[in-house]
C-alpha cells in the first residue's frame, strides 16, 4: 500500500528555505526549462516539495534513463539471490546464441555492462535493434567491442538492457514484478509502469514511469546504504558498490558528467546521481544527508546541476527561519506553468480541417480532433488556463491551453506522463504544424500523440 515519507519544515532540518527558494527561482527564470516537480529530502524527511500545475504529485512521470538506477537496484537483489554474478560473462546467460558471438563480446562481464564499460566506443542501441529486432541482446553482442571490456566508458543503452534481460529471464518475471515485493512494496511505492520491448521484458535503461516521491524514496534508500525503517532492505554493500567510481568518464564535455560512473549512476562534483534525459534527476548528497529530486523538460541538464550547487548546497548549511519556511511552502503550493493565450472561437474560421505534421479537424462542439493517423486526441480550445484531458477521449493524458489568435489556431499540449510538450499551429491555408519542444526518444513502435504515456497495465 502506498505510504508517504515523513514531512518536516526546512528550518527544523537545518535548511535555509530562502536559499532553496532561489533554486526554484533559477528553474523558473531559465528560458529553456519547463519545471514539473521538485522535492528535497533532508535527514529522511521531505522539507520542500512542489509541482508546477497542471503536473501533480500523484501523476506518473517518464523517468527516461533515471530508470537505470531502479534497474541496477534490481540487479543488486538478483546478485544476492544468486540469479547472476558480477563476474559472469553476460553471453553465458544466452546459450542459444553464445557460440556465434565474437570472442571479445563473450568476455563482457555483468560488472562491465553495469558500469557502461562493455568496450564499445558508442551507444549501440540502434545497431542492436536493427541487427536483431526480435532479440536486441543478440543484436548488441554480435557487434564486437572495439576495446577490451572493462577498459573504456561509453554510454551504451543495450549494456543495461542486457543485464535487465538476464535478471528477468532468471527471475521469470518482468522488472516491475521482480521489484514489487523486494523494493516497491517495502518502500510504499504505488503503481508504476515500465515500457516493454519485446512484450514481457521491461527495457531497463528507460521507460519507467513513477512519481516524484518514488524517486526520492529510491534515493533515500541508497543514501541510507540500503537500510529502510531499520531493516537491511538492499543487500549489504550494494549501495556502496553502486556509488563506487568503476570507470572514468573524462571525455564527457559537461563537468558533472566527467566525474566517473558507478553502477548506473553518475559521479558528480557533489555526491552522485541517477539521471534521465531532459532533467529527471535523483541527486544523492551523502555529506549533507540529502536527496534532491526534479522532473522537468530541458535540453541543458548541466544548468540544473549548476543551479543546485549554487543554491541548494548553501541552503543545506542551515540558517533558516519559520517565516522563510512558510513563505517557501506558500510559493511551492502555488507553482504553475504559464498557459498559452487564445480565444475560444472566432466568427468565421478560414478552414476547419488541417493537414501536415498532424491532421486536425474542428468539431461542432468547438473542440479540435488532433490525429497522427494512429492516435487521436479531442482537445478543448480557449479555456481558462490549462484544461486537463484524461478521460476516454484521451489516448494519452494531456493538458491543453491556447486558442485562436487572429485566424491561426494555437494549441499548447503538455503530455502529462512525460517531459514532453507540443506546440501546434493550425494556419488559415489548412497547414498543421506540430513541434515538440523536447524530442521524444523512442524504442520500438510509437506515435507522436502518445508521447510516452505510461504503458498499461500499471504494476
Steps between C-alpha positions, in 0.01 A plus 500: 500500500644842407639695793660842526835607632486702824475876457682776686578867457825624347623681810428199724743298286762774470396623154483864396163522324582836345815362339310197368243739357777650287543157339131506409550854368783378279288220353216739422725773364673275244347546157565140400373318810144375549512396868248232600589409858759545773550321831768533767549231765730578794568265793238265358220760491347695214564867575401655166281374216304647216341423165450749222131475408360324307755238618398343832652290778314180412571515125746245362784659303737345248846478657700419186849385606431553870331162445853355489551557872185302577629225269842487669319475833321194359838362395619533860214283623566251220871472588414437865249232399749323275312571177817646351852593605695818433780299341265296282556543128169641379516272196491193725143591593398465134619153396272497194729742319814521714717297263432727201623812681840665443763405756521843663120517537518173692733668752255774603419443867191611687710753693626647170147541368380663824788751481441584130838346427412230248795609286288656228587858408145625440139431588400181319123515548406570140749245371368241746137548403572511127722190515243290686164667573368184663794465741690826547744329742622283213501803270719683752748220567547418132685833478846436640627772737784713365683481835537239769193494731552691823754744356301780337174686571226558246141579592344190351130420542513129404759436772228578754238323290709184503531490880128574529429210265717265710320598822155453346591175328637353822216632717221398263328838520541855375684767699186642657391154612849431634533831685146512639559273806870586538503879457175665401272361771755533785557866401126564474519583129165474324433394143777554245531414132797389290522488121557151363690392187424227409174443686568362845849650537545840665766689305689601814700791361194725461122481494421500874213724605483586871415788731738762634481351849582152366826644365571664836444171683748318277754777558446486876542121500840536332594790726426274799723222359198286424342520845126577516316542829779319682512205260781423252274505196764526228769231523777624728771674299294550184437871559874549549578301186247709307660831595859382451682651200552195279609672179628843399289733286761767429392541137156629598464870419281604795687524828246303704507219246882481503538385862469126438228235491383242752236233452243697297568824688719798417759637737473878537692792647276447802364157583368283220178462308269308277378714215281480195469699180359852524562549873365201695738507796556308822800674658634322809717710735651282772695783667183701543273198570271624224326393180391748233245390240381683191284418201494744210566561133829661399773436245761651733521273803834642614337833580267320745794353689683833488196661662487223762864552595450877508180504707412162653838425654508832689139440607610177667741697715223617730386847604128468424207659679138403555390805300713390205358148533146634469587718203663209318207268570259759361719549197531127430127452550420748223739388227359493148622498143390804301216406263482623143243762409228494237130551437259206519333579166489740206198591292615340173792258514688518167519118492385220730739223393878505495768260376874489558704368792164386641143510375250724676128559469282756675201321652148638529536519880802732462766243581783405266559140403876454465624181333832351390334224300509251785406694812255786546437762768191716547619833633298796630625842395509838664435385854605686813859385556579131455222251430588142593368231267527162670190302408382262228580760232869513604735244351756670724426723801563857387440858604424760234496877487486753220239593243443728204741785440356674201436231241766261632406238758778440756494198731757441776486131598672353807533120510453461873669161542817613327736798474357594161313801374371556148425832332228468234423774248203464267534758224230659278642322193415161657855419609557327836838539669581302815834551675629330813706728724698195612506207260355168628759224502345186356582130512256287305175615345350825623290788372551871568173544687585228748826680585591235757189454705537244779448156345211298639445307715658671797690272734 
